[in-house]
């Protein structure tokens, strides 16, 4: 056999697992990617204005774990970069994340002083709280503040982003964007915030740069996969050979099984890029538009990734839409009780095949941040190592 491992997908999960198996066990890896490029939704490229844009929306690495930073720095040069943002409410721009500065801008100094004092007393010792914690507070003024945030931002934004009412979403998704009990103007308050100096595509190229790894783009893996229920093996047919080696699948788990229990819903984006021959479009890397018709945010890429390009700029405008197989790309699993129950059916189906490993945001049907995706990939890679080594110990 030409290969020891088959991997589907060149995003974080597939690429990291491929490199670790090649380095740690000297395995020959075939990794297939349906799109015409590597890096999954992290893919970026330089546009006609000389600005590196992220084709599938804005990404920076944020984490509280120093070991994650050490890991990524093995494969590229990264630099610290704190992203700032604003939000448009009632046709006026305000500080984002929601913090004490936002309260002052929205209410004015007199009311803000009283509300900030109440928030500090109510949540002493905390750095950030969710909007649900604010709504559950016994103080009427604090609850009124939470209700304003929901009506002006969380409700309309969630309705556009997810295509369902906020109350139908799992709280863990809404709770990702928290209120900062401070003056901290960083959009995210995690300890380490980095961007790759030469972009994410360069980072993934470096991860996959191994003589043990063969990458095939524009290859849909699904027609090559079949399942043998008698032996409990997932099989992969490739170039006249049938492989029953470890198969790692990082795409939508429902599509792996031909949506036999019904399609899992994912959210997609229609991203429109515009370029201009002037230096700056907006003051911050991105602006959120919860009340605008159709779109959710505008990103200015040279500010998001600290690119020194003069007198030119490129923005993207994000329009959320439903994912349709073969039409657009799945971005986000829509997490709620009903969808998780459906996912569990597919998970049980995947567990029937001992050489099949499903992971990643789409495979696990989880809304991973970048650091969590890395951690999950490394964990699955250890499982694969144990699986591969097991016959040698018998």
Secondary structure, 3 states (H helix, E strand, C coil): CCCCEEEECCCHHHHHHHHHHHHHHCCCEEEEECCCCCCHHHCEEECCCCCEEECCCCCCEEECCHHHHHHHCCCCCEEECCCEEEEEECCEEEEECCCHHHHHHHHCHHHHHHHHHHHHHHCCCCCEECHHHHHCCCCHHHHHHHHHHHHHHHHHHHHHHHCCCHHHCCHHHHCCCCEECCCCCECCCCCEEEEECCCHHHHHHHHCCCCCEEEEECCCCHHHEEEECCCCEEEEEECCEEECCEEEECCCHHHHCCCCCCCCCEEEEEEEEEEECCCCCCCCCEEECCCCCCCCEEEEHHHHCCCCCCCCEEEEEEEEEECCCCCCCCCEECCCHHHHHHHHHHHHHHCCCCCEEECHHHHCCCCCCHHHHHHHHHHHHHHHHHHHHHHHHC
